Amino acid sequence: MSENRYSNIVLMAKEIQAIPSPTFHETKRAKFLADQFSALSLQDVHIDPSGNVYARIKGGKALPLVISAHLDSVLSPVDNVPLIQNERHMTGPGIGDNAIGVAALIEIGRTIMEQKTQPPGDIWLVGDVGEEGLGNLKGMQQIVDKFKDKVVAYLVLEGIGLGMIQTAALGIHRYRIEVNSMGGHAWSNFGEPSAIHELIALSSKILAIKLPANPRSSINIGAISGGGSINSIACHAEMQIEIRSEDETILESLSRTIHKIATQTNPTGTEYVISEIGMRPSGRMKENAPVIIAAQAALRNVGITPVFAISSSDASLPISLGYPATCLGITTGRQVHTHQETIDLLSISKGVSQLFHFIEHLWNF
């Protein structure tokens, strides 16, 4: 990769990272991306009702390639705390997930337009919303509704994960569990059920569920809230819980177990409510599918041995529907979803070169 292309991506990633874009609030970053697409003279630049940003590179009569990168981030830039950069690394919230991915999307458009070459089919570049948290892949749902199976492939870009090829979608179930009670004064009503106490007891039972070592599965309580003051018996408390498993049967079994625990635990004067707040589908690509073969060839071309991965990304949705799709990373990194999120700058050249090899050869497989 040329030094100019590397500089373009790094500088663009910095600009993108500086634009707050939490899930459900991606508007500013979407407008920035639309402006970048327009400046490159890409066709059909527009923002759909869900907030996705589209642009088209005109190609031949073959089926189109859809390349997407999610606009939202778990954490926003911290006020007055600049990105930390040295020769090897860049650190800051959201720089890897997914500012560098969106920057690569722009660079794909820039490079192909400068080369003035026509791909076998149209290439749609899409910055999509709602990938993180409780976005529940709503942006990708709109993309898939638009193109369905009339594509050569869906390629999803993530900033971190270079070397991995998503061949399977990791199933995820998400729930909110609420506990309600009468509440009262901490002293005069002592002994009455506390929603917080009951929720803590319930969470202990859930976290005691024995998980299989293989296939890999997990239970995570990601958020908990409730109560009013230190000297009050809480009348309301709730938590958000996420279950993941590489096996759909185990995922369903864990969901049933948690429902059973929640419904069986019901002291007098206490109400338990469990509700679904999100799901991510399961699915698997055949390892000899053209999109997977093309991804392997692209990684080997830059000297990286590919690793097949079961993961959760925007690609999970088309994979679950049987459409050709995968997710590729731009670089390596660590501490994702923290304020110390870090990307490796020296890997970006290989990561971007992999993308252009994939695009150039995909239609041949």
ZICOR-V656099 format. One record per residue. N is the residue number from 1. RES is the residue in one small letter. SS is DSSP state (helix for helix, strand for strand, loop for the rest). PHI is phi in degrees with one decimal (* if undefined). NEAR is the number of other C-alpha atoms within 12 Angstrom. Layout:
BEGIN
((N/RES/SS/PHI/NEAR) (N/RES/SS/PHI/NEAR))
END
This chain:
BEGIN
((1/m/loop/*/23) (2/s/loop/-68.3/15) (3/e/helix/-61.8/12) (4/n/helix/-65.3/14) (5/r/helix/-65.4/25) (6/y/helix/-60.7/28) (7/s/helix/-63.2/21) (8/n/helix/-57.5/26) (9/i/helix/-66.8/38) (10/v/helix/-64.4/40) (11/l/helix/-64.7/26) (12/m/helix/-67.1/28) (13/a/helix/-60.5/40) (14/k/helix/-62.7/32) (15/e/helix/-63.5/26) (16/i/helix/-66.4/43) (17/q/helix/-60.0/43) (18/a/loop/-73.8/31) (19/i/loop/-94.9/32) (20/p/loop/-56.3/31) (21/s/loop/-150.0/37) (22/p/strand/-66.2/33) (23/t/loop/-53.3/33) (24/f/loop/80.8/30) (25/h/loop/-136.5/27) (26/e/loop/-94.5/35) (27/t/helix/-57.6/28) (28/k/helix/-64.7/27) (29/r/helix/-68.5/38) (30/a/helix/-62.4/39) (31/k/helix/-63.5/27) (32/f/helix/-60.4/29) (33/l/helix/-65.5/43) (34/a/helix/-59.7/35) (35/d/helix/-64.1/21) (36/q/helix/-64.9/31) (37/f/helix/-61.8/35) (38/s/helix/-64.9/25) (39/a/helix/-64.7/17) (40/l/loop/-87.7/25) (41/s/loop/62.8/22) (42/l/loop/-73.2/33) (43/q/strand/-90.5/22) (44/d/strand/53.5/22) (45/v/strand/-71.6/28) (46/h/strand/-162.3/28) (47/i/strand/-114.7/31) (48/d/loop/-82.2/24) (49/p/loop/-58.2/16) (50/s/loop/-81.5/26) (51/g/loop/109.3/34) (52/n/loop/-68.6/42) (53/v/strand/-108.8/43) (54/y/strand/-115.1/43) (55/a/strand/-151.9/39) (56/r/strand/-123.6/36) (57/i/strand/-102.1/38) (58/k/loop/-66.6/27) (59/g/loop/-127.6/23) (60/g/loop/-81.4/16) (61/k/loop/-91.4/16) (62/a/strand/-70.7/20) (63/l/strand/-60.1/25) (64/p/strand/-76.0/31) (65/l/strand/-105.1/41) (66/v/strand/-106.7/45) (67/i/strand/-114.4/47) (68/s/strand/-128.6/47) (69/a/strand/-145.7/51) (70/h/strand/-76.8/54) (71/l/loop/-84.7/56) (72/d/loop/-84.7/48) (73/s/strand/-134.4/46) (74/v/loop/-72.0/33) (75/l/loop/-117.5/31) (76/s/loop/-97.2/31) (77/p/loop/-54.8/30) (78/v/loop/-85.6/20) (79/d/loop/-56.4/14) (80/n/loop/65.4/8) (81/v/loop/-117.9/14) (82/p/loop/-73.4/19) (83/l/loop/-59.0/30) (84/i/strand/-101.7/19) (85/q/strand/-136.4/20) (86/n/loop/-131.4/13) (87/e/loop/-66.4/13) (88/r/loop/-110.5/17) (89/h/strand/-137.8/25) (90/m/strand/-134.9/36) (91/t/strand/-127.4/36) (92/g/loop/167.8/39) (93/p/loop/-60.8/41) (94/g/loop/82.3/48) (95/i/helix/-66.7/58) (96/g/helix/-92.6/52) (97/d/helix/-127.9/48) (98/n/helix/-148.4/55) (99/a/helix/-60.5/50) (100/i/helix/-69.2/53) (101/g/helix/-67.1/51) (102/v/helix/-67.5/52) (103/a/helix/-62.1/46) (104/a/helix/-64.6/49) (105/l/helix/-59.8/49) (106/i/helix/-64.9/47) (107/e/helix/-67.0/36) (108/i/helix/-60.7/42) (109/g/helix/-62.1/43) (110/r/helix/-61.6/30) (111/t/helix/-66.0/29) (112/i/helix/-65.9/28) (113/m/helix/-66.9/25) (114/e/helix/-68.9/16) (115/q/helix/-73.4/12) (116/k/loop/56.0/16) (117/t/loop/-105.8/19) (118/q/loop/-102.7/21) (119/p/loop/-69.9/29) (120/p/loop/-58.3/22) (121/g/strand/-136.0/28) (122/d/strand/-58.1/32) (123/i/strand/-115.6/41) (124/w/strand/-98.7/43) (125/l/strand/-103.0/46) (126/v/strand/-135.0/49) (127/g/strand/-96.1/52) (128/d/strand/-111.4/57) (129/v/loop/-106.3/44) (130/g/loop/68.8/35) (131/e/loop/-86.0/43) (132/e/loop/-83.7/35) (133/g/helix/48.8/31) (134/l/helix/-91.4/31) (135/g/helix/-64.7/31) (136/n/loop/54.1/32) (137/l/loop/61.0/36) (138/k/helix/-65.6/31) (139/g/helix/-68.0/39) (140/m/helix/-63.9/44) (141/q/helix/-59.5/30) (142/q/helix/-66.8/29) (143/i/helix/-64.3/41) (144/v/helix/-65.9/34) (145/d/helix/-61.7/17) (146/k/helix/-75.7/19) (147/f/helix/-100.4/23) (148/k/loop/49.8/26) (149/d/loop/-95.3/24) (150/k/loop/-87.3/22) (151/v/strand/-137.7/31) (152/v/strand/-75.7/35) (153/a/strand/-175.0/43) (154/y/strand/-105.2/47) (155/l/strand/-113.5/48) (156/v/strand/-102.9/48) (157/l/strand/-104.7/48) (158/e/strand/-118.1/52) (159/g/strand/-65.0/48) (160/i/strand/-115.1/40) (161/g/loop/129.7/37) (162/l/loop/-58.5/45) (163/g/loop/105.9/37) (164/m/strand/-98.8/34) (165/i/strand/-119.4/44) (166/q/strand/-74.4/44) (167/t/strand/-111.4/42) (168/a/strand/-145.7/39) (169/a/strand/-94.8/37) (170/l/loop/-80.9/37) (171/g/strand/-70.8/38) (172/i/strand/-138.3/42) (173/h/strand/-119.2/38) (174/r/strand/-128.0/36) (175/y/strand/-137.4/32) (176/r/strand/-110.7/32) (177/i/strand/-113.9/40) (178/e/strand/-113.8/35) (179/v/strand/-123.7/40) (180/n/strand/-123.6/30) (181/s/strand/-145.6/30) (182/m/loop/-68.9/25) (183/g/loop/74.9/33) (184/g/strand/147.1/24) (185/h/strand/-80.9/21) (186/a/loop/-63.3/20) (187/w/loop/-101.4/13) (188/s/loop/-70.4/12) (189/n/loop/-108.1/16) (190/f/loop/-55.4/16) (191/g/loop/106.5/17) (192/e/loop/-72.0/25) (193/p/loop/-64.2/31) (194/s/loop/-102.6/35) (195/a/helix/-60.3/39) (196/i/helix/-68.0/35) (197/h/helix/-59.0/28) (198/e/helix/-66.8/37) (199/l/helix/-67.1/41) (200/i/helix/-62.6/25) (201/a/helix/-62.3/21) (202/l/helix/-64.8/34) (203/s/helix/-63.1/32) (204/s/helix/-62.2/18) (205/k/helix/-64.1/21) (206/i/helix/-66.4/31) (207/l/helix/-71.1/22) (208/a/loop/-85.0/17) (209/i/loop/-60.7/23) (210/k/loop/-78.6/18) (211/l/loop/-101.0/23) (212/p/loop/-70.1/18) (213/a/loop/-71.3/12) (214/n/loop/-150.8/12) (215/p/loop/-69.8/17) (216/r/loop/-62.3/21) (217/s/strand/-143.2/31) (218/s/strand/-151.7/31) (219/i/strand/-129.0/32) (220/n/strand/-137.2/25) (221/i/strand/-93.7/25) (222/g/strand/-92.9/19) (223/a/strand/-152.1/20) (224/i/strand/-145.7/23) (225/s/strand/-153.4/23) (226/g/strand/149.8/29) (227/g/loop/80.7/29) (228/g/loop/-124.9/19) (229/s/loop/-152.8/15) (230/i/loop/-66.6/13) (231/n/loop/-106.9/16) (232/s/strand/-122.1/25) (233/i/strand/-79.4/30) (234/a/loop/-65.3/32) (235/c/loop/-96.5/32) (236/h/strand/-149.8/32) (237/a/strand/-152.6/35) (238/e/strand/-151.2/34) (239/m/strand/-142.2/34) (240/q/strand/-108.9/30) (241/i/strand/-127.3/36) (242/e/strand/-125.1/34) (243/i/strand/-118.8/40) (244/r/strand/-128.4/38) (245/s/strand/-158.7/36) (246/e/loop/-73.9/32) (247/d/loop/-117.0/29) (248/e/helix/-63.3/27) (249/t/helix/-64.5/17) (250/i/helix/-65.9/29) (251/l/helix/-59.4/32) (252/e/helix/-63.6/24) (253/s/helix/-64.3/22) (254/l/helix/-64.2/33) (255/s/helix/-61.9/33) (256/r/helix/-63.9/20) (257/t/helix/-63.9/23) (258/i/helix/-66.4/36) (259/h/helix/-59.7/27) (260/k/helix/-64.0/20) (261/i/helix/-61.4/26) (262/a/helix/-67.5/33) (263/t/helix/-81.8/21) (264/q/helix/-80.5/18) (265/t/loop/-88.7/26) (266/n/loop/-153.3/23) (267/p/loop/-60.8/22) (268/t/loop/-56.9/17) (269/g/loop/83.6/19) (270/t/strand/-128.8/29) (271/e/strand/-115.8/28) (272/y/strand/-114.3/32) (273/v/strand/-131.5/29) (274/i/strand/-116.7/29) (275/s/strand/-138.8/24) (276/e/strand/-76.4/24) (277/i/strand/-122.0/21) (278/g/strand/173.5/26) (279/m/strand/-144.6/31) (280/r/strand/-122.7/40) (281/p/loop/-77.4/35) (282/s/loop/-97.5/35) (283/g/strand/168.3/33) (284/r/strand/-148.5/36) (285/m/loop/-91.2/34) (286/k/loop/-69.4/21) (287/e/loop/-69.9/23) (288/n/loop/-99.7/17) (289/a/loop/-65.6/23) (290/p/helix/-53.3/26) (291/v/helix/-64.7/39) (292/i/helix/-75.2/38) (293/i/helix/-62.7/30) (294/a/helix/-63.6/36) (295/a/helix/-65.6/49) (296/q/helix/-62.0/37) (297/a/helix/-61.4/32) (298/a/helix/-64.4/34) (299/l/helix/-68.8/35) (300/r/helix/-63.7/25) (301/n/helix/-62.3/23) (302/v/loop/-102.0/26) (303/g/loop/84.0/18) (304/i/loop/-114.5/22) (305/t/loop/-79.1/18) (306/p/loop/-70.9/28) (307/v/strand/-125.2/24) (308/f/strand/-76.5/28) (309/a/strand/-132.1/28) (310/i/strand/-96.7/31) (311/s/strand/-149.7/35) (312/s/loop/-117.9/40) (313/s/loop/-150.0/52) (314/d/loop/-59.3/49) (315/a/helix/-67.2/51) (316/s/helix/-58.3/41) (317/l/helix/-66.3/45) (318/p/helix/-63.5/43) (319/i/helix/-60.3/42) (320/s/helix/-63.6/30) (321/l/loop/-92.7/23) (322/g/loop/84.2/28) (323/y/loop/-87.3/32) (324/p/loop/-67.9/44) (325/a/strand/-161.1/48) (326/t/strand/-158.7/51) (327/c/strand/-125.9/50) (328/l/strand/-124.7/50) (329/g/strand/-96.1/47) (330/i/strand/-87.6/48) (331/t/strand/-152.2/43) (332/t/loop/-100.9/34) (333/g/strand/-179.3/35) (334/r/strand/-160.0/26) (335/q/loop/53.5/21) (336/v/loop/-63.0/26) (337/h/loop/68.5/27) (338/t/loop/-127.9/22) (339/h/loop/-72.6/27) (340/q/loop/-103.9/27) (341/e/loop/-55.1/35) (342/t/strand/-132.5/33) (343/i/strand/-116.4/44) (344/d/strand/-93.5/32) (345/l/helix/-68.5/33) (346/l/helix/-71.5/24) (347/s/helix/-93.4/32) (348/i/helix/-62.3/41) (349/s/helix/-58.3/31) (350/k/helix/-66.7/31) (351/g/helix/-62.1/42) (352/v/helix/-75.2/44) (353/s/helix/-59.3/35) (354/q/helix/-56.6/40) (355/l/helix/-64.1/44) (356/f/helix/-70.2/34) (357/h/helix/-65.4/25) (358/f/helix/-58.8/36) (359/i/helix/-63.6/37) (360/e/helix/-66.2/25) (361/h/helix/-107.6/26) (362/l/helix/-53.9/37) (363/w/helix/-68.5/28) (364/n/helix/-86.3/18) (365/f/loop/-89.9/19))
END
